[in-house]
């Protein structure tokens, strides 16, 4: 999966608890992305990063925050998880000269 | 904003028959278009892209896609389907630093 790992791969949590998902890349790519995948919606962008400490919001950013303190890691945090955030979360990377993105294996999050 | 649409939720074909998975786009300017495939419990895998040049683009696993500007379409095709091609297929368009995805089409190839 293009030198991208995500952790954890599966998580079950309760409403109101904080959750952090991690994306780690070994490609030294500049751009990193967090998407969520839900049936009937395809993939929707949550946040993305265009460099260390440089991030921007995507289409469905409410309830999520991100941080990127080093090139290889991009963290997605749900400050207070809700059942509507039950989803599969994918990280993706893109090199500066590339047009396509490459995806990690995904994290399945269930909020009870 | 750029967008793509996949008009079919499900496509069924018999093994050995040609397959087509449809995608239409709506963009301002020249489109950068992509196809991805997702197998169960896996991330998305890049299949092919159209940036410029020939309207027929060849990609991985014997897939190709035809860019049609007049019909604003970018349909994915394969001359002879395999059972192992059964998966979820996504069309996407680049939108600045982002990428917009269609809702996906589930392809089932029956023996």
Interface residues (C-beta under 8 A of the other chain):
Chain A: X1 X4 X31 X33 X40 X41 X42 X43 X44 X45 X48 X50 X56 X58 X90 X92 X99 X100 X101 X102 X103 X104 X105 X106
Chain B: X32 X34 X36 X41 X42 X43 X44 X45 X46 X49 X51 X90 X94 X97 X98 X99 X101 X102 X103 X104
